[in-house]
Amino acid sequence: MQFARTLPKELAHRAAIAEVFLTDAERLSEDEVRLAAQLPRRHPFYGDAVAPRSHHDPLLLLEACRQGIFVVAHRYLDVPLDHKFLLRTVAYEVPDPDALACGDTPAEAVVGVRVEHRFRNRTGVTGLRLRFSAVVGAREALLARIDYSWMPPQEWSRLRAGQRRDLGLCDPPVALPGRTVEPGRVGRRDRANVVITPPHTSPDGVRTARLVAETTHPTLYDHWVDHVPGMLELEAFRQLALIAAVDEGAVRAPTALPVRLRARFRCFAEMDLPLQCRTAPVVPGADIECTLHQPGALVAEARVAFADRSTAGRADALAAPASPAYR
């Protein structure tokens, strides 16, 4: 596997070459692919932290895996480049947090990919469930599963127009503004990387904040999309769950690593509707439950677990996510 140049940006669905983390891909068998990824030492979004990062953000490696879903579809299943993609479920776990330790050079990861299931309709294959195993050096850094699907652009346009019409929304969407929480509370230095408003905590320990979609963000909105991207939803879950974990003493600092996450995307998150992110009360030793709501719909749900840098041990094996649900 080579790490000298990135894959073509259109294969990874990125507009900026700097946002492409995959450098190579090869097909090993009908159901197996191997990817190569280079993780930058200081990325303006994934590397932004209140203290020098000792470990790469697991969501950086998850983003490399997410880019891999497009490479597998376009290069090995001949899905046209103009097709549109939907994330359905995402699950990852960090088996060995020290595998993500930052060094003096960019980290080079080799990612094994296996097709676990093909979703079909009368027209053929419309999606995949992929399992990822990312190795940095000789250490297993990330295990992940992603369910996703694709459709032709004309079908996408009909779907989006119908859903927005049913919600009484006009085109084009314009993201609702919002004042974000202080960056330090979510472990950030740069306010541009904060994606939630100051949270409200109810007497029973439920925390609620609004997701703020900044469509000029160079990573989260690398290119225009007419909804809130899945990775932005995951970041909102991470940030609100991190506030809850620190406030309740589950972790000591907002620099804690998100070592486990499972998420299900149920419908499009519309950027011109209020998006309320909530966490359930923190239960000691349990993952933090999160949900994202817009008027009339549950948009997404997730469970997140953190580990302090100094106490991060080997995580449990990754369990299979439930069957995808998207409506």
N, C-alpha and C positions, 0 to 999 in steps of 0.2 A: 504493500500500500504506500502511495506517495503522499507527502505533506508539503510539496513545493508550491502548489497552486490550488485555488478553490475549484470546485465544480462550477459549471455555468450557472449564473445567478437565476436564470429562468427555471432551471430544474428544481431549485430550492424555494421558488416562489419568494424571492427577495429582490428588491430594487437596487439596494446598495451592496456592492461587492464586500464591503467591510462587515455586513451582517450575514454573510455566508460562512458557516463554520465547517462544512463538509469539504473534504479535499479529494476524495476518491470513492469509487464504488465498484464492486465486482460481484457477479452472480456466481454462486457456488453450485447451486442446483435449482430445480424448479421452485422450491420453497425457501431457499436460503440465499441471503445476500450479505456481503460484508462491506461496511462503510469505514472511512477514515475521517477523523475530525480533529481540527486544531483549536484549542481553547485559548483565547487571548489572556494575557496576564492581567490586563487592566482594561476592561470593557466599560464604556461610559454608563451603561445601565446595569449589567450583571456584576460589574466590579465596583459599583458605587456603594460605599459603606462608611459608617461613622468612625471606624477604626480600620487600619490596614487589614485587608482580607488575608487570612492564613489559609483559607480553603476556597476553591472555586464554588460558585453558587450552583447547587444541583440543577436549578432551572436553566442554567446555561447549557448543561449537557442534555437536559430534556429538550431544549430548543434544537440542538443538533439532531436528536432523534426525530423531532417533529419535521425538520427539513427532510429527513430520510423518507418520510411517508410519501412525499411528492416524487423523490428520486425513484423509489420502487415503482410507483404507479406509472410515471412517464417513461422511464428507461426500460423497464422490464415487462410492463403490461400494456404498453402502447396506448396509454390514456392520453388523449390530445392535450397539448399545453394550455389550450384555452378553457379547459373544463374547470368547474368550481368545486371546492372541497369543503366538507363539513367534518369537524371533530365531534365524535360521539362520546367516547370515554377515554380518560387518560389515567394511568396509574404508574407510579414509580416508587422505588425504594433504594436507599443508599446502603448497600451491604457493608461497605468498609469506608467510613468517612475520610480516613487518612489517605485513601486513594485520590481524593480531590485536593490534597494539599498543594498550595501554590509553590512553584519553584522559580529558578532564575531564567527559565525559558518557557515559551508557551507549551502547555500540556498537549500531548498527542494521544488521542484515544482511538482504539479500534472497536467498532461496534458490530457485533453479530446481530443479524436480523432474521427472524423466522416468520413465515406466513403461517399463522395458526388457524385462520378461518377466512373463507371467501364469502362475502355477502352477495347474493344473486337475486335478480328478478328476471322477467321474461326476456329482457334484452341482453342478459349476460351478467358478468361480474360488475357490481356497482360499489364495492368497498372491501376493505380488508381489516382483519385483526392481526397486528404485528407485535411480536415480542422482541425486545431489544436487550442485549447484554453488552454493556460498555466497559472496556478494560483500559486502564491507564497504566503503562508499564506492565507489570505482571499482576496488578491488583484489580479486582472487580469493583468498579466505581458506581455503576448504576444498573438496576434492572427496571425495565419499563414495559408496559403494554399500551398500545393505542388502537382504538377502533375508529375508523373513519370511512367516509363514502365520498363519491363524486357524482357530478351530473353535468350535462351539456349546458353552455351559457344560456341558451334560450329557455331551458327548463328552470334554471336558477332565476332568471328574470321574472318568469311567471310566478314562481313560488314567492319571491320577495315582494313583488307588487301586490299579490293577493294578501299576504300576511300584513303588510303595512296598511293596506286599504281596510282590512278588518279591524285594525287598531286605530283607525282614523288619522293616520300619519301621512304627511306629504313628502314628496321628493324634491330635492335631495335632503337627506337627514342632516341636521346641524346639532352637534353635541351640546348637551347642557353644561353651562359653566359651573364651577364650584370651588370653594376655598379648601385646600387640602390641609391635612393634619401636619404638625411640625415634623420635618424630616427625621429628626433624631428618634422619634417615638417608633419609627418603623425601620431603624437602622440605616438610614440614608443620610448623605450629606447634601445632595442636590434635590431641591424641591421639585424639579421637573420629573423626577423619578417616583414621586409619591402619587398614588392613584385613588386614595380614599379621603373623605372629609373627616374632621374630628368626630370620633365615635361617641355615641350616647350609651350609657350603661343603665339598664333597668334594675330595679331592686332584686330581681331573681338572677342577675348575672348575664343576661343576654345583651350583647353589644351590637349596635347597629350603626353603620356608616353608609354614605352614598358613594358609589363608584364614580370617579371623575375620568371621563375619556378625553384625553388631550390628543386630537388628531394630527398635531404637528410633531408628536414624539417620534424621533428617528428610528427607534427600535420597535416599540409597540405598534406604531403605525408606519412601518417601513414603506408601505404603499397604501393607497386609499382602499378601504373596504366600507361597505354601507352599514356595518353593524359593529358591535364591540368584539374584537378578536378574542379567541379562547385564551391565549396566553395573558392577555390583560385581565380577564376574569380570574385566572389562577393567581396573578399577582395581587389582585384585590383580596382574595381569600388569604393569601400568605400574609399580607400586611395587617389585616384586621385580626387574624388568628395570632400573629406575633404580639400585637398589643395586648390581647387577652392573656397570652401565656406569660408575658412579663408582669403584667399587673397582678396576676394570681400566683406568681412565684413558681410557675412551672419551669421557666428558664430564667437565668440570671440577667441576660442582656439581650437587646434587640439585634445582636449579631448572630443569634443562634441559627444553625443550619436547618432548613426544612428537609428532614431526612426521609420523610414518607408523605405521599399525597395520593389520594384517589379522588377523581372527579368525574361527574356525569353532566353532559350538556343536554338540556331538554328542549330548548327552543332558542331562537335568535335573541340576543340581547340588543335591544334598540337603543342607540346612543341618545335619541331625542325623547326618551322616557326616563323618569327617575328610576335608578337601579339601586335598590337597597341590599347591601351586603350585611349578613347577620352571622354571629357565632352563637352557638348554644353555650350554656354555662360550662366553664372548664371543670373537667373531672380529673383528679390526679391520676396520672398513669395512662390516661386514655387519649386517643387522637381528638383533636378539636373539630367539632362539626360546624360546617359553614353552609350557608345558602345564599343565593342571589335571586332577588325578586324584582319584577317590574309589574306595573298595574295589571292585574288579572292573570298573572302567570308566575310559576316557579321556573326560573331560567336555568339555573345550574345548582349543583350541590357538591360538596367536597368534604373530605376528612384530611387533616393536616397534623403532622407530628414534627416536633423540633428536638434538636439536641445541642447543648452547649458544646463549643469547640473542645473544651478540656474533658468533657464527660462522654463524648460521642463514641459509643461502642458499636459492635457489629449488630446491625438491625436484623429483624426476623426475615424469613424468606418472603418474597412477594407472592401474595395470594391473587388468584385470578379475579378480575373485576366482574361484576354482574353483567348480564346480557345488556346490550346497548338499548337505551330508550330515548327517542328523539321525536318530537312532534312539533 
